[in-house]
């Protein structure tokens, strides 16, 4: 009797364990089936929508010729970069490199240094930037524009036809007109550190537009008497005494003869007689230093004014709050001992990045028609290559040949009168086509890399750069 009871208990235990085993096995089987179904659906979705990691598959096509395979293999990294998800964060810093004198046609030709195309082309570092936009240009040789208005439209975000023309009368009505502010001033008002570096004069059209200066005269020499009597100030005065110029943490370029009436004249850095020469006894460089000395008594700051390349090279720039460098009487191209673009940018970034509070740096490289364009682009390429790749920095490179200017009293490379085309081309059918192509407006190319670089794409208006940078910088201040 006892044996029978024991047997029944054993059978019940075995039956219970068997049920548990079947339940566990069934659960595992269902889990495996669901997982396989999910993998199948995901794979189908990725293939149909082309979002799969291309490193997991050979190619989209089943078969390619052996001669093709090596090139498809080399393209895997490039495809992965193109398919990488975009970052939703905003940059802390923005660096803009503006190249005046190069357009898309020039850039395409300069990639091939030799006529033998089979030897391959040379890609510049900006060719590796993931995003590209084209900026429309409303000026051409056939329909020239005033250079000062083009720069103001470009850096303030106001359409060219809405930018007021320069006036000689600086009376109350003119002064009462609200002044638009550049993206440089917007960055300053947002609490960012700012810098402007140029291979031209700091008083040129770009410097004037960024500094919110009125008028077209870089110094007093060529200002009409009526303008002086009505209270007008030249660009040099406005740049040193204006709020934008005084707030610049870095200002490096040429233009000493506009800022001071007494300048050293040497064989390697002569006075440029084609440019304005101040003759009113001014010394705005001394005035800038006096301003900073006065400011340092209220708020301790470290600043320096340099005028030679060796001074810049030996400078411990990371310890300075403000740095001004006037490295030539005219443009830097007129001084054989002027510092390199790479050195100026390197020292500028050391100043701007001192407090890690975010910065906007605008670098202008002017390539005159007499310069070897490829050599100048190589200087920019070396400069960009030497920069530390910062995950918090948006880098923009703008190639533009879009300033075709009207004749101006203030004659310089950027305001030279364009010759009549019929004198250049023969009046044949082929020459007529070439002439029309030459007269067509040239769109600017904008290469972008870094946080929020995807917003720079497509064909945009001239004002898009100012609008986009203003948006990015405004959001960058909300970062922790």
ROMARNU-155881 format. One record per residue (C-alpha): residue in one letter; x, y, z. Coordinates in steps of 0.05 Angstrom, whole numbers, plus 5000, padded with zeros to 4 digits. Each point is the difference from the previous one (the first is absolute). Last residue first. Example, Ala and Ser with C-alpha at 12.3 -4.5 7.8 and 13.67 -1.06 7.14 Angstrom:
REM ROMARNU-155881
S527349795143 A497349315013 
REM end
This chain:
REM ROMARNU-155881
X551364654574 X497850224931 X494950574995 X505350474971 X500749564939 X492850144981 X501350734984 X506449814964 X496449514953 X494450484983 X504750584985 X504449544958 X493949794959 X497450704988 X506850294983 X501549434951 X493150034968 X500550734978 X503049834932 X494049564985 X500349245003 X501149414954 X500149355039 X503649845064 X502750345062 X495149755053 X503949355001 X505950365034 X496250015066 X506049755039 X506349944956 X501850094927 X497550494947 X502250204930 X496850624970 X500950114925 X498350684970 X496050084937 X503150364941 X495550504964 X500549914924 X504250514963 X505649514985 X494949504973 X497250544955 X507050174974 X501649274987 X493749934959 X501750644961 X507049744988 X497249374969 X495550404954 X505550494982 X501150715024 X507049895027 X500350035075 X504050465045 X498350684971 X492749804994 X500349855076 X500950715023 X505150015056 X497849945073 X501750605042 X504149845062 X496450035066 X502749365035 X507150114976 X499850725024 X497450684979 X496150425050 X496550424949 X495949404981 X498149644936 X494449505009 X501649335029 X499449274981 X500049645067 X497949284989 X506649654995 X498249595061 X502649385035 X497249945070 X502949515049 X495949875063 X502349645064 X495049855056 X503749865065 X498049565059 X503049364973 X506750354992 X505049764948 X506250395018 X502050454944 X506349834960 X496149754939 X496050654997 X506450414995 X503249544950 X493950044955 X499950755006 X507250044978 X498649504945 X494450464976 X504950574993 X504949574961 X494449774953 X497850714988 X506850274978 X498950745014 X498850564949 X492549925001 X499950145075 X498549455050 X497150305064 X499949535060 X494950205052 X499649665068 X493850075043 X500449725071 X493849925044 X501249775071 X497449565057 X501150085074 X506149565006 X503650565036 X506450044958 X497149734935 X500050674966 X507350175016 X502849334979 X495550014939 X503150664978 X507149745008 X498649414954 X496250414949 X505650514993 X505349464996 X496349614946 X498750634959 X507550134998 X503050615032 X502050604957 X507450064982 X499050134925 X494950545017 X495650204941 X496149355003 X498050195071 X495850564972 X502150715015 X504950245052 X500949295024 X499449565063 X495050365043 X498749515057 X495050115055 X499349505057 X495150015058 X499149535059 X507149744998 X503149395035 X498749524943 X503950444952 X506949845028 X503150444946 X506649784968 X497049934930 X495950645005 X506050425019 X504149674944 X494750194950 X500150735018 X494750525019 X497549775068 X495050315049 X498949635065 X494649875051 X499049715070 X493750205037 X498350235070 X493150334998 X499650735022 X507450194994 X500749534941 X494850404961 X504350635002 X506149614977 X495749684945 X497750674974 X507050285002 X502549424958 X494650124948 X501650754998 X507449844989 X498149584940 X495350554978 X505750484990 X497250594962 X503950594971 X494650174950 X503549704940 X497249294994 X502349644938 X494749674956 X502349464953 X503350034932 X506350285032 X501249385041 X505250195051 X506049544997 X500849365041 X506249614978 X503750614977 X498150395062 X495550585016 X498150055074 X493350345010 X498150705021 X492750174985 X497449405037 X494049554992 X499150034925 X507549914988 X500049395046 X494949634957 X501849275008 X496949435039 X498749755071 X494350175047 X498849525058 X495750105062 X495450474963 X495950415049 X503150674980 X498749864927 X492649845011 X498950595047 X503050504952 X506350395016 X505249594963 X495649774942 X496450674994 X506650384995 X502749544946 X493450014962 X500050764992 X495750445044 X494550454974 X498350635040 X496750444948 X506550394990 X503849364983 X494849794949 X499850684968 X507650014995 X499749364959 X503849415030 X506149814960 X505450095053 X495749865061 X500849245004 X496449374975 X494650394963 X493849604982 X494950245050 X497249705064 X503749505044 X496349405028 X506749675019 X498449384960 X498250434940 X506150445006 X504749415010 X497149664938 X500550634957 X507150155021 X502050355065 X503549385027 X504250034937 X500849364961 X502849345025 X494450005050 X498749765071 X493750185040 X498749755070 X494349925049 X498749745070 X492849815012 X495350365050 X493850034957 X501250744986 X506849824973 X497149474954 X494950504973 X505750494988 X503649494957 X493549814965 X499750714975 X495550545028 X495050424962 X500250745016 X493550365015 X499750654960 X500550595048 X507250124979 X497950124929 X494550485019 X504550365049 X505450164950 X505249524972 X499350274929 X504749624954 X495249434994 X501349264987 X494249634968 X495049665046 X500049245000 X493049774978 X502049814929 X505649565028 X495349605044 X501650085075 X503749435035 X505050465035 X506449674975 X498149914926 X495850624992 X505550435031 X505349674956 X495950124937 X498550725019 X507450165010 X501949664934 X495250424958 X496949544950 X501549834928 X494849754950 X503949754940 X506049815042 X495249645046 X495850135061 X493849655028 X503949415028 X496649375025 X503349605055 X501449274987 X500049515057 X504649425018 X500149485056 X504649425019 X506650375000 X505249584963 X500650494943 X501750515053 X506749655009 X502050124928 X499949434950 X505649964950 X498349684934 X502749394965 X505849864953 X495049814945 X497950734998 X506550204965 X499050754997 X503450065067 X497850345065 X493149674995 X496150225062 X501350724977 X495149934942 X494149805044 X501650555050 X500350534946 X493349794971 X496849985069 X502350705020 X506550295027 X501650745011 X498150125072 X501049395045 X495950055064 X501849535058 X494549985053 X501349685068 X494249895047 X500549785073 X495449675051 X496649594946 X492749775006 X498149285015 X495249594957 X505549594967 X498349714932 X499849254991 X505749714959 X497949814929 X505050464965 X505749785045 X498349274989 X500050134925 X506950315003 X502749425041 X497249494950 X502650364939 X506849654998 X496649324994 X495750264942 X506350244966 X503449335008 X493949634975 X499350374935 X505649654962 X497349345026 X493350154967 X494150095045 X494949515027 X494250025048 X499050754997 X499050375066 X507249845017 X503849565048 X495650005061 X501250145074 X504750594986 X494250334963 X496450115066 X492849954980 X496050634988 X498249894927 X492450035011 X498449334968 X506249675027 X499150275070 X492749825002 X501149294976 X505649905051 X495550275055 X494249544981 X504549394998 X503450175065 X493250105033 X497549334973 X506249645024 X499150315069 X492749795002 X501849294981 X505549955052 X495550275054 X494449514981 X504949425004 X502850235067 X492950055029 X498249314974 X506249695031 X498550335067 X492749774998 X502049294978 X505149955056 X494950255051 X495049494977 X505249455005 X501750225070 X492749955022 X499149304969 X506549765034 X497550265067 X493149684991 X503249334982 X504550015062 X494050135045 X496149424970 X505849525010 X500650205073 X492649855011 X500749314967 X506049835042 X496450185064 X494349544982 
REM end
